[in-house]
Amino acid sequence: MTEQQQRTALVTGAGRGIGAEIARRLAFDGFNIAAIDLDKDGLDALTAELTENGHSAVGIVADISDETAVETAVARTAEELGAPVVVVNNAGIIRDNLLFKMAVSDWDLVMNVHLRGSFLVARAAQKHMVQAKWGRIVNLSSTSALGNRGQANYSAAKAGLQGFTKTLALELGPFGVTANAIAPGFIETEMTASTAKRMGITFEDFTAQAAAAIPARRTGKPADIANAVSFFASENAGFVSGQVLYVAGGPKA
């Protein structure tokens, strides 16, 4: 990407894990990076790393379920780095429990981060994409969208993101904007490590059990997801929109 063509990407949940790796990959691809998260320490570490490597990056502490915070974050991104024409809605949380044990607050929190947050960020950024007549929206779904015991809230939210993605593709396509979703399978992150701890098993045993059930016989890495995002954000993906790509080491849908 030449200097004249340099564009800005906004990545939510970029303070660690998959989000941080996506930010690194898009920076490598030539994008300016606006990283959003509630984890200031994680953002500081990421932006320092990117800056040291010659990239333009800014970290913004914001709650993506807060409308005013999102509008402010997108406006700051446009002012400091340029119009955000790539959005990666990666931020997410889990509050797992069986249905009869699940608190309403845990349902609402997961819905607010995944669905409300993605809606607010996409809505705030799309005006910049429409004006530029070019844009890319990538929403992070999950194989859990197909159903997963103990994740009624998370599964519903991730399935909702797929419908949201397809609708954005229909509405924004005439303006040169694509919208796609990526549905990761088992990815080695702090979130999956915390799940292993909650289950009372080592992360090594947890990943080994998961790998045995995956056709590729391995679990995923954050870079596997970042590579898929890189494609969807590229010029080469201009005729791909409204799709859900399962990055799971095998067929999941």
Legacy VTK file of the C-alpha trace (Angstrom):
# vtk DataFile Version 3.0
C-alpha trace
ASCII
DATASET POLYDATA
POINTS 253 float
0.000 0.000 0.000
1.543 3.316 -1.046
1.614 6.379 1.153
-1.067 7.987 -1.038
-3.256 4.933 -0.597
-2.608 4.439 3.109
-5.813 3.726 4.955
-6.852 3.412 8.578
-8.164 0.291 10.294
-10.014 0.269 13.597
-9.797 -2.921 15.649
-11.841 -3.491 18.796
-10.683 -5.758 21.585
-7.121 -5.115 20.448
-5.470 -5.097 23.851
-4.502 -8.758 23.683
-4.985 -12.084 21.960
-6.686 -12.245 18.578
-7.364 -8.508 18.445
-3.736 -7.579 19.043
-2.574 -10.047 16.394
-5.088 -8.631 13.904
-3.770 -5.138 14.602
-0.189 -6.316 14.013
-1.118 -7.980 10.729
-3.069 -4.999 9.393
-0.201 -2.694 10.364
2.147 -4.992 8.437
-0.262 -4.714 5.499
0.181 -0.942 5.567
-2.803 0.295 7.543
-2.749 2.927 10.255
-4.131 1.261 13.375
-6.692 2.523 15.874
-6.806 -0.050 18.671
-9.780 0.033 21.027
-10.063 -1.824 24.312
-10.795 -1.337 28.000
-7.317 -2.671 28.825
-5.103 0.419 28.838
-1.948 -1.530 29.667
-2.541 -3.884 26.766
-3.170 -0.986 24.397
-0.067 0.851 25.576
2.078 -2.220 24.962
0.589 -2.809 21.515
0.843 0.782 20.296
4.401 1.061 21.604
5.319 -2.096 19.699
3.689 -0.901 16.484
5.227 2.566 16.737
8.687 1.122 17.359
8.255 -0.893 14.170
7.477 2.235 12.156
3.686 2.022 12.070
1.150 4.732 12.867
-1.039 3.615 15.755
-3.185 5.024 18.519
-4.730 3.220 21.483
-8.176 4.324 22.627
-9.678 3.174 25.917
-13.410 2.879 25.336
-16.433 0.776 26.214
-17.833 -0.225 22.827
-21.294 -0.789 24.308
-21.453 2.939 25.136
-22.809 5.002 22.242
-21.064 8.251 23.167
-17.743 6.493 23.786
-17.901 4.838 20.369
-18.752 8.057 18.547
-15.870 9.788 20.322
-13.439 6.960 19.531
-14.321 6.939 15.824
-14.073 10.725 15.622
-10.669 10.655 17.324
-9.501 7.953 14.926
-10.518 10.050 11.925
-8.818 13.141 13.334
-5.524 11.519 14.350
-5.050 8.792 11.734
-7.541 9.379 8.957
-10.985 8.038 8.167
-11.462 4.492 9.495
-12.415 2.584 6.352
-11.656 -0.841 7.810
-13.446 -1.973 10.962
-12.780 -5.250 12.732
-15.371 -5.961 15.404
-13.365 -8.380 17.504
-14.142 -7.362 21.098
-15.865 -10.066 23.066
-16.424 -11.629 26.440
-17.805 -14.899 27.744
-20.086 -15.512 30.709
-20.671 -19.231 30.332
-23.313 -21.148 32.221
-26.121 -23.590 31.634
-29.416 -21.915 30.812
-31.085 -22.556 34.163
-28.086 -21.043 35.962
-27.522 -18.086 33.646
-28.168 -14.668 35.154
-29.967 -12.019 33.133
-26.989 -9.742 33.726
-24.679 -12.294 32.070
-27.025 -12.529 29.082
-27.215 -8.749 28.740
-23.467 -8.194 29.147
-22.562 -10.653 26.383
-25.217 -9.222 24.053
-24.110 -5.657 24.747
-20.455 -6.276 23.938
-20.880 -8.523 20.909
-24.036 -7.226 19.234
-24.632 -3.702 20.520
-20.911 -2.933 20.350
-20.526 -4.176 16.779
-23.622 -2.234 15.749
-22.415 0.998 17.330
-18.905 0.763 15.845
-20.128 -0.171 12.368
-22.765 2.574 12.399
-20.277 5.230 13.465
-17.628 4.192 10.935
-19.793 3.496 7.898
-20.232 7.195 7.081
-16.476 7.439 6.502
-16.574 4.378 4.264
-19.537 5.640 2.263
-17.838 8.984 1.782
-14.640 7.243 0.638
-16.658 4.874 -1.576
-14.523 2.064 -0.134
-14.734 0.117 3.079
-14.338 -3.215 4.810
-16.239 -4.469 7.853
-15.115 -7.753 9.417
-17.112 -9.160 12.308
-15.762 -11.920 14.523
-18.344 -14.657 14.963
-17.531 -18.154 16.259
-18.197 -21.820 15.644
-20.317 -21.474 18.793
-22.885 -19.781 16.544
-23.830 -23.339 15.581
-24.690 -24.060 19.228
-22.519 -24.884 22.213
-23.543 -26.290 25.578
-23.269 -23.723 28.363
-23.093 -20.776 25.963
-26.676 -19.802 25.197
-25.768 -16.117 25.414
-22.494 -16.317 23.478
-23.918 -18.635 20.800
-26.925 -16.389 20.250
-24.718 -13.299 20.018
-22.314 -14.896 17.546
-25.181 -16.193 15.402
-26.680 -12.710 15.494
-23.438 -11.267 14.190
-23.722 -13.449 11.118
-27.155 -12.054 10.284
-25.894 -8.555 11.034
-22.987 -9.092 8.646
-25.175 -10.257 5.782
-27.507 -7.297 6.233
-24.601 -4.833 6.200
-23.404 -6.428 2.967
-26.796 -5.741 1.395
-27.118 -2.176 2.663
-23.553 -0.976 2.139
-22.559 -2.893 -0.987
-23.778 -0.159 -3.359
-21.295 2.222 -1.692
-18.200 0.087 -2.227
-18.283 -1.406 1.269
-18.016 -5.125 1.959
-19.009 -6.905 5.157
-17.849 -10.388 6.089
-17.634 -12.518 9.205
-14.990 -14.899 10.480
-16.019 -17.765 12.744
-12.981 -19.080 14.629
-12.859 -22.532 16.093
-10.579 -23.329 19.027
-7.942 -20.583 19.180
-5.202 -20.528 21.806
-5.796 -17.310 23.727
-6.023 -16.097 27.293
-9.776 -16.644 27.049
-9.430 -20.337 26.227
-6.742 -20.655 28.880
-9.156 -19.224 31.448
-11.773 -21.752 30.333
-9.320 -24.583 30.992
-8.584 -23.188 34.431
-12.280 -22.928 35.200
-12.688 -26.577 34.164
-9.851 -27.607 36.441
-7.515 -28.989 33.761
-4.193 -27.804 32.396
-4.167 -25.737 29.226
-1.920 -28.354 27.608
-4.484 -31.098 28.257
-7.302 -28.790 27.152
-5.667 -27.991 23.818
-4.688 -31.623 23.273
-8.287 -32.747 23.759
-9.500 -30.057 21.365
-6.883 -30.899 18.723
-7.894 -34.552 18.736
-11.383 -33.575 17.559
-10.183 -31.194 14.828
-9.533 -32.625 11.350
-6.322 -30.586 11.042
-5.199 -32.160 14.338
-4.122 -28.878 15.844
-5.696 -25.918 17.576
-5.687 -22.458 16.063
-3.396 -19.527 16.721
-4.359 -15.839 16.688
-2.332 -15.487 13.472
-4.742 -17.881 11.735
-7.548 -15.387 12.300
-5.391 -12.376 11.487
-4.526 -13.915 8.119
-8.217 -14.249 7.265
-8.891 -10.659 8.333
-5.998 -9.524 6.142
-7.689 -11.049 3.099
-11.118 -9.576 3.814
-9.547 -6.131 4.354
-7.612 -6.252 1.106
-8.295 -4.923 -2.376
-8.411 -8.532 -3.535
-11.577 -9.200 -1.527
-13.658 -6.503 -3.201
-16.100 -9.008 -4.718
-16.507 -11.042 -1.519
-19.252 -9.824 0.790
-21.865 -11.198 3.153
-19.831 -14.355 3.768
-19.052 -16.308 6.927
-15.646 -17.979 6.884
-15.149 -20.765 9.412
-11.485 -20.831 10.424
-11.579 -23.973 12.473
-9.235 -26.585 11.047
-12.098 -28.386 9.350
-15.688 -28.000 8.093
-18.000 -26.568 10.722
-21.010 -25.392 8.726
LINES 1 254
253 0 1 2 3 4 5 6 7 8 9 10 11 12 13 14 15 16 17 18 19 20 21 22 23 24 25 26 27 28 29 30 31 32 33 34 35 36 37 38 39 40 41 42 43 44 45 46 47 48 49 50 51 52 53 54 55 56 57 58 59 60 61 62 63 64 65 66 67 68 69 70 71 72 73 74 75 76 77 78 79 80 81 82 83 84 85 86 87 88 89 90 91 92 93 94 95 96 97 98 99 100 101 102 103 104 105 106 107 108 109 110 111 112 113 114 115 116 117 118 119 120 121 122 123 124 125 126 127 128 129 130 131 132 133 134 135 136 137 138 139 140 141 142 143 144 145 146 147 148 149 150 151 152 153 154 155 156 157 158 159 160 161 162 163 164 165 166 167 168 169 170 171 172 173 174 175 176 177 178 179 180 181 182 183 184 185 186 187 188 189 190 191 192 193 194 195 196 197 198 199 200 201 202 203 204 205 206 207 208 209 210 211 212 213 214 215 216 217 218 219 220 221 222 223 224 225 226 227 228 229 230 231 232 233 234 235 236 237 238 239 240 241 242 243 244 245 246 247 248 249 250 251 252
